[in-house]
Amino acid sequence: MLDYTSLTPLPTAEELPCSDETPVDNELQNLIPNLLLAILALIWSQRQDWFFGVDMGIYYIPQRHPQPLVPDGFLSIGVERHKGEQGRLSYVLWEEGGIVPCLAIECVSHTYNGEYDSKLEKYVELGVLYYVVYNPDYWQRRDREPFEVYRLVEGNYIRQSGEPVWMPEVGLGIGRGEGTYKGWMREWLYWYDEAGNCYPSPDDAIAQQQQRLEEMEAMLQQYRDRFGDLNS
């Protein structure tokens, strides 16, 4: 954990830009992490000890890095889920008890932004335990894989094998899957349980519930057709 006691006075979130003001290349850079947030809001609805940021600046070492580090998405555990009436403007470590995000996600777009080198080094310096790089369209240009998960081990990121990748410290797995979000059917990133079962998107959860209702109605109708005269 970083020590901020010797760095006072430090700026507050209200005094800092909420991001680096760099626009995303395409809507998927926002939709992908927003889907992960939407699923968390369902499966962790009773928990108040987590925060998932989307395109939000992380401030951690003011002297060396006055500009924020801005993942496409990140997860912190052990912090307030909601802060104040307006929520967080940015994620400022000295206002979060020094709690470093346990997971950061980067979605590689047409414009390369150092996801495999300069940004990776900053996440190592920050101490993010898991680093996910999702690169479904441009992975071949850098001889990479479409989906890579790294775990911080003794100051270095070690690539994790398999998919989905189970993260015991988080209590979730992460991996790819086909599904629907905002009416868009395609490959997305999803959370998984320890057995490898995918937690569905809100769209898919509603569709599954509707299918179950239709199946129950069909069974009930079959029962009525078969035994209805016995009840008359």
PLY file of the C-alpha trace (Angstrom):
ply
format ascii 1.0
element vertex 232
property float x
property float y
property float z
element edge 231
property int vertex1
property int vertex2
end_header
0.00 0.00 0.00
1.30 3.44 -0.89
2.09 5.82 1.99
0.63 9.29 1.51
1.38 10.69 4.96
4.53 12.44 3.71
2.86 13.87 0.61
0.55 16.44 2.20
-1.05 18.69 1.25
-2.63 16.64 -1.52
-5.33 17.79 -3.96
-8.88 16.56 -3.56
-10.97 14.84 -6.22
-12.80 18.12 -6.82
-9.48 19.78 -7.70
-8.39 17.07 -10.14
-9.55 16.32 -13.71
-11.84 13.28 -13.75
-9.97 11.71 -16.71
-7.20 12.40 -19.21
-9.78 13.87 -21.61
-8.73 11.38 -24.31
-11.80 10.29 -26.31
-12.37 6.58 -26.92
-11.95 5.26 -30.46
-15.25 3.41 -30.51
-18.29 2.71 -28.36
-17.14 -0.79 -27.40
-14.45 0.72 -25.17
-17.30 1.99 -22.99
-19.87 -0.75 -23.58
-17.58 -3.64 -22.62
-16.69 -2.35 -19.13
-20.23 -1.05 -18.64
-21.56 -4.56 -19.22
-19.20 -5.90 -16.52
-20.46 -3.17 -14.20
-24.10 -4.00 -14.99
-23.53 -7.69 -14.19
-21.76 -6.83 -10.93
-24.69 -4.62 -9.95
-26.88 -7.73 -10.22
-24.70 -10.41 -8.63
-23.25 -8.14 -5.92
-26.41 -6.12 -5.34
-26.29 -6.71 -1.57
-22.62 -5.78 -1.22
-21.52 -2.23 -0.49
-17.76 -2.82 -0.38
-16.83 -2.51 -4.04
-16.52 0.03 -6.83
-16.21 -0.47 -10.57
-14.99 2.54 -12.53
-15.44 3.07 -16.27
-13.12 5.47 -18.13
-12.28 7.12 -14.80
-8.95 8.57 -13.77
-6.89 6.90 -11.03
-4.55 9.23 -9.14
-1.80 7.51 -7.19
1.66 9.21 -7.15
1.26 12.98 -7.65
4.99 13.79 -7.89
5.84 11.24 -10.59
2.45 10.94 -12.30
0.44 14.17 -12.07
-1.82 12.89 -14.84
-4.25 10.08 -14.00
-4.02 6.52 -15.19
-7.30 5.84 -16.99
-8.24 2.19 -17.58
-11.28 1.35 -19.65
-12.54 -0.36 -16.50
-11.25 -1.18 -13.02
-12.50 -2.90 -9.88
-11.70 -2.04 -6.27
-12.81 -4.12 -3.30
-12.93 -2.85 0.26
-14.08 0.67 -0.60
-17.45 2.41 -0.44
-19.69 1.49 -3.33
-21.23 4.95 -3.40
-19.45 8.10 -2.22
-21.44 11.23 -1.46
-24.48 12.57 -3.26
-22.73 12.97 -6.62
-20.53 9.88 -6.54
-16.85 9.80 -7.40
-15.36 12.31 -9.80
-12.20 10.20 -10.02
-10.50 7.47 -8.01
-7.98 9.20 -5.72
-5.96 6.71 -3.70
-5.31 9.06 -0.79
-9.09 9.49 -0.45
-9.71 5.72 -0.70
-7.54 4.68 2.23
-4.73 3.79 -0.17
-6.73 0.84 -1.56
-5.38 -0.03 -4.99
-7.77 -1.48 -7.61
-7.44 -5.27 -7.76
-8.31 -5.44 -11.46
-7.78 -3.20 -14.48
-9.13 -3.78 -17.98
-7.89 -2.31 -21.25
-9.74 -2.75 -24.54
-7.28 -2.25 -27.39
-8.61 -0.11 -30.22
-7.35 0.99 -33.62
-5.09 3.53 -31.92
-2.48 1.73 -29.82
-2.10 3.31 -26.39
0.68 1.28 -24.83
-1.51 -1.45 -23.38
1.32 -4.01 -23.66
4.21 -1.83 -22.47
3.93 1.69 -21.02
0.48 1.22 -19.49
1.39 -2.25 -18.27
4.41 -0.80 -16.46
2.23 1.80 -14.76
-0.18 -0.88 -13.52
2.80 -2.78 -12.12
3.97 0.37 -10.35
0.49 1.00 -9.00
0.27 -2.60 -7.79
-2.88 -3.75 -9.62
-3.15 -7.48 -8.96
-4.88 -8.50 -12.21
-4.49 -6.82 -15.58
-6.77 -7.79 -18.49
-6.08 -6.86 -22.11
-8.99 -7.48 -24.50
-7.92 -7.13 -28.12
-10.44 -8.93 -30.37
-9.69 -7.04 -33.59
-6.02 -6.00 -33.60
-4.21 -8.73 -31.67
-2.36 -10.13 -34.69
-0.57 -6.88 -35.44
1.41 -7.26 -32.20
1.65 -11.06 -32.17
-0.67 -11.27 -29.16
-3.82 -13.13 -28.19
-7.34 -11.62 -28.29
-7.73 -12.08 -24.53
-4.89 -11.98 -22.01
-4.98 -11.92 -18.21
-1.92 -11.15 -16.11
-1.36 -11.59 -12.38
1.17 -9.53 -10.43
3.78 -11.81 -8.88
6.79 -10.31 -7.10
6.66 -7.12 -9.14
6.09 -8.73 -12.54
2.99 -9.61 -14.53
2.68 -13.32 -15.25
0.31 -14.39 -18.03
-2.47 -16.66 -16.72
-3.49 -19.73 -18.67
-6.95 -21.01 -19.51
-10.24 -19.22 -19.96
-12.16 -18.10 -18.08
-9.43 -17.12 -15.63
-10.46 -17.62 -12.01
-9.32 -14.83 -9.66
-9.64 -16.11 -6.06
-8.82 -12.74 -4.50
-11.71 -11.22 -6.42
-14.07 -14.17 -6.07
-14.84 -14.09 -9.78
-13.55 -15.38 -13.06
-13.34 -13.38 -16.27
-13.51 -14.48 -19.88
-15.20 -14.07 -23.23
-18.65 -15.20 -24.27
-21.38 -14.68 -26.84
-24.41 -12.79 -25.66
-26.61 -9.73 -25.97
-26.13 -6.35 -24.33
-28.08 -3.21 -25.21
-29.70 -5.28 -27.96
-26.30 -6.04 -29.54
-25.46 -9.72 -30.08
-21.69 -10.26 -30.18
-18.70 -11.42 -28.15
-18.35 -9.65 -24.79
-16.34 -9.99 -21.60
-18.25 -11.71 -18.80
-17.82 -12.63 -15.16
-17.80 -16.35 -14.27
-18.25 -18.34 -11.08
-15.64 -20.79 -9.80
-17.26 -23.68 -11.66
-16.89 -21.80 -14.95
-20.53 -20.77 -15.29
-21.10 -17.43 -16.98
-23.09 -14.71 -15.23
-25.50 -13.43 -17.92
-25.93 -9.87 -19.11
-29.12 -8.07 -18.00
-30.54 -8.65 -21.51
-29.78 -12.36 -21.39
-31.05 -12.69 -17.80
-34.40 -11.22 -18.86
-34.51 -13.49 -21.92
-33.73 -16.55 -19.77
-36.43 -15.60 -17.29
-38.95 -15.10 -20.11
-38.02 -18.50 -21.56
-38.55 -20.16 -18.18
-41.96 -18.50 -17.86
-42.96 -19.66 -21.33
-41.83 -23.20 -20.53
-43.84 -23.19 -17.29
-46.91 -21.87 -19.12
-46.53 -24.59 -21.77
-46.27 -27.28 -19.08
-49.32 -25.85 -17.32
-51.27 -25.86 -20.57
-50.28 -29.48 -21.20
-51.54 -30.35 -17.73
-54.83 -28.56 -18.39
-55.24 -30.31 -21.74
-54.64 -33.69 -20.13
-56.38 -33.38 -16.80
-58.70 -30.44 -17.23
-61.82 -32.61 -17.46
-60.97 -34.23 -14.09
-61.31 -30.87 -12.36
-64.66 -29.99 -13.95
0 1
1 2
2 3
3 4
4 5
5 6
6 7
7 8
8 9
9 10
10 11
11 12
12 13
13 14
14 15
15 16
16 17
17 18
18 19
19 20
20 21
21 22
22 23
23 24
24 25
25 26
26 27
27 28
28 29
29 30
30 31
31 32
32 33
33 34
34 35
35 36
36 37
37 38
38 39
39 40
40 41
41 42
42 43
43 44
44 45
45 46
46 47
47 48
48 49
49 50
50 51
51 52
52 53
53 54
54 55
55 56
56 57
57 58
58 59
59 60
60 61
61 62
62 63
63 64
64 65
65 66
66 67
67 68
68 69
69 70
70 71
71 72
72 73
73 74
74 75
75 76
76 77
77 78
78 79
79 80
80 81
81 82
82 83
83 84
84 85
85 86
86 87
87 88
88 89
89 90
90 91
91 92
92 93
93 94
94 95
95 96
96 97
97 98
98 99
99 100
100 101
101 102
102 103
103 104
104 105
105 106
106 107
107 108
108 109
109 110
110 111
111 112
112 113
113 114
114 115
115 116
116 117
117 118
118 119
119 120
120 121
121 122
122 123
123 124
124 125
125 126
126 127
127 128
128 129
129 130
130 131
131 132
132 133
133 134
134 135
135 136
136 137
137 138
138 139
139 140
140 141
141 142
142 143
143 144
144 145
145 146
146 147
147 148
148 149
149 150
150 151
151 152
152 153
153 154
154 155
155 156
156 157
157 158
158 159
159 160
160 161
161 162
162 163
163 164
164 165
165 166
166 167
167 168
168 169
169 170
170 171
171 172
172 173
173 174
174 175
175 176
176 177
177 178
178 179
179 180
180 181
181 182
182 183
183 184
184 185
185 186
186 187
187 188
188 189
189 190
190 191
191 192
192 193
193 194
194 195
195 196
196 197
197 198
198 199
199 200
200 201
201 202
202 203
203 204
204 205
205 206
206 207
207 208
208 209
209 210
210 211
211 212
212 213
213 214
214 215
215 216
216 217
217 218
218 219
219 220
220 221
221 222
222 223
223 224
224 225
225 226
226 227
227 228
228 229
229 230
230 231
